[in-house]
Amino acid sequence: MEIERKFLVKDDSWQSAVKSRRRIVQAYLAIGERAQVRVRSTGDQAWVTVKGQAAGVSREEFETEVPVDFVDGVRAAGLCEGEPVEKERHVVDVEGHLFEVDVFHGANEGLILAELELDAPDAEFPRPGWLGDEVTDDERYRNAYLAKSPYSGW
């Protein structure tokens, strides 16, 4: 079960606390009412992920690692819906909580979101000054939506 909160990012002051960063490219094989299936690669690793329908801040998630060639082949064959979602993910430590700040590129250039995975839907967490409005329940900020309706077209 994935429990995640998502926020807009107000400024770049988070950059001073970055622990790591990696480039991610993901694409969606299926975007349905009940589930989404995506392929994701970062460097020399790749995964297939199935996510269930969101229920508030929670949803089922199943993921398995696959060869990078598999993901490259699926994307090259044109089997994905919409545009690939390209982003650089920065892991930012705030009082022991690891925020993932995604700086989007490509068709979603200009969008910056912060995500935080929690142990429980009502878990307490710090709210640094760079954290903007919460958009957890706003479908437009879900990666599957961004694949089909990129931020650049809003």
N, C-alpha and C positions, 0 to 999 in steps of 0.2 A: 504494500500500500504506500503510495506516495502522498505525502502531506506537504503542500508547498504554498507559500505566499509570494505574490509578485507585485513589484512596485516600479513606478517611473523613477528615474534618477534625475535630480535637480541640477547638480553641478559635478565637477570633476575632482572634488576633494577626496573621493574614495581612492584615487590612484596612489596615494602615499602609503596605503596599507595592503597593496596587492602582494599575495604570497606566490601566486603562479598564474600563468596564462596559457591558453591553447586556442588554436583556430579550429572551428567546427563547421562542417558542411552537412546539412541534413536535407532529406527529401522524403516526401510522403507517397507511399504506394497506395494507400487507401485512407480516405477521410470520410467516416460515416457517423451516423447519429450515435451508435453504441460503442464504436471503437475507432482507433486510428492506428495505422501501421506505418512506421517510418524506418528509414535507414540513415545511419549517421556515421561519419568518419572524422577522425582527428589524427593526423600524422599516420602512424603505422597501425592504428587500431580502428575497428569498425564494429557496429552493432545493428541488430534489428530489434525494434522495440514495438510492443503492442500496448497501447494505453486505452483504458476504459473511459466511459463517460464521466466527466467531473461531477462530483457531488459536493459542492462548496469548495473547500480547500483540499479535498481528498479524492483520489481515484486509484483504481487498480493499475499496476504497471508490471509488464513482463518483458525481460530483456535478455538477449543472448549475444555473445560475441561471434562475429563471422569474419572471414577473410576480407581485407580491404578490396581485393579484386572482385568479390561478390558485389559489394556496394557500387564500385565503379562501373561494373557491367550492367547492373540494374538501371543506374542513372543514364549510362550511354545508350541503352536500348530505348530510352524514352518512356519508361513504364511508370513514371512518377506524375503525380498531380501537381499542377502549379509550378512555381519557381523554387529552386533550391533556397533554403534559408542558410545564409552565410553569416557567421558571427565570430567574434573573438571573445572567449569567456575568461574573465578575470576572477580569481578566487580572492575574496577580501575578508580578512579576519576582523571581526568587531566583537570584542569582549568574549572571545571563544566561540562565537557563532560565525559560521562560514557562509557569507553571502556570495552568490555567483552573479557578477555584473556582466551582462552580455551587451557588447557593442556590435550592432548589426552593420552589415555591409551589403553590397549588391542592391537588389530591389528594395531592401529595408534600411538603406543608409540613413543615418540621422536618428535612429531609434536606439535608446539605451534603457535596458531594464535590469532590475535586480531581483533575484529569486532567493528564497531561503527555505530549505527543507527543515521540517520540524518533526518532533516525536509525537505531537498531539495537536489537533486543530486549535486548541485554546492555549497552547504553550506561550509563555512569555519570551520576548526577545528584545534586544536593544534596537533603538530607532535613531541611527546616526543622522546628522544634519543633512547629508546628501540624499537621503531617502525621501522620495516624493510621494505622490498620491498612490494608494493601493489600487491595483488593477486586476487583482486575482479573479474577480467575477466578471471582468470585461472580456468577452470572447475575442475582441479584436487583437488582444495582446497575446493570444495563444499562437504558438509557432505554426500549427496547422492552418490557422486563419491567415497568418502572414504569408504562407506559401501560396495561397489562392488569391489573396487580396493584399498585396505588398503595401507597406507603409508609405512608399513614395507616391502611391495613387490615392491616398486619403484626402 
